[in-house]
Amino acid sequence: MALGFPLVLTKIGCDAIVAPSPGDRWTMKASRLTTVDIVAMKRQRERIAALTAYDYTSAQAIDAAGVPLILIGDTVGMVVQGHETTLPVTLDQIIYHAKMVVRGSQRALLVGDLPFMTYQVCVEDALRNAARLMSEGGVGAVKLEGGAAIAPTVQRLVSAGVPVCGHLGYTPQSTHAIGGPRIQGHEPPDAMGLLADAQALESAGAFAIVLELLPSSVAEEISSRISIPTIGIGSGPGCDGEVQVFHDLFGLYTDFRPRHTRRYLNVSLDITAAARQYKQDVLERIFPGPEQSRDLAPAARETLRMLLAARSA
């Protein structure tokens, strides 16, 4: 490859970045992370931090922090749309939000949720809808819920070139059947069933599995027995990574606070206080002030005054 400068291999996943010498006229931008990079992080025993994002500005902030995986989750139905569950979210809505996240990020792997009943009816639906989410939404992988029962669908998707992330434990799209958000796998036979589900997803070709609301020891045992990364949420520190909802982590969603999250910021309180101050400043004519305004030059202002006076006369 005669490019006129050396090839330098980075330690970030499996990417190769071409580094130009000072005299060269162009550079090559580092590529997005892929599912191969995420799997390699487990082999290298590097923890995987993941966050949800649903818009351009939050994606910018997360990507700038170096978070390697961004999930465009159907949690948008709760934390953005105000629904009680994720069930009302449509594929068109996920695609709409995915497009914004794509524009706001450069480096992270983007994974999009396949919403409720977009893949459960038949494999053809799953293929069609996953293709839309990737080609129209621009994501690099899709996520779907379920274990051994959904493994044949996962296998078909992967064989068609669609990278798949699985999701076990508490599966929000089945919330009514499960009885709401509650710990799964707390009985040994149930834990063994979850391990079998994880192995079925691994055999079907999934590149990672989200483990939600599992006992810590169960999540750790599953993580140690499969070769693909596990990304926990409410499942303890034994997973290979962690995913959290943007609005939970930074205090934007206040309807309830999940036990499994940590508030790194309380943005909602700050916004409310700032909005209250803004309202008061407007009422008292403190804002906007001269520093936020533009005006005519003195001569032009005097001319305008004279024209208005003449018109009134």
Summary of the structure (lengths in Angstrom):
residues: 313
radius of gyration: 25.1
end to end distance: 81.2
largest distance: 93.4
contacts: 983
relative contact order: 0.10
helix: 43%
strand: 14%
